Amino acid sequence: MAQPVHPAHPLQDNSPTAGWMPSVLLLAGAGIGGLVVLGALALWFHYGSQVFFEMIRTGFAACF
């Protein structure tokens, strides 16, 4: 008869860094997202809304 692949008692990670890795990844993702938003706002204020939307529309047209 086939035996189960997983052990009856799952392994536990007792290392000191076990609990903070997901929060570090979440903070890094939030930081990158914040930089993207700041970059978009900087372009908006530098070039104005008409040129900004024209660049976005041209970018979408080039992708699709």
Secondary structure, 3 states (H helix, E strand, C coil): CCCCCCCCCCCCCCCCCCCCHHHHHHHHHHHHHHHHHHHHHHHHHHHCHHHHHHHHHHHHHHHC
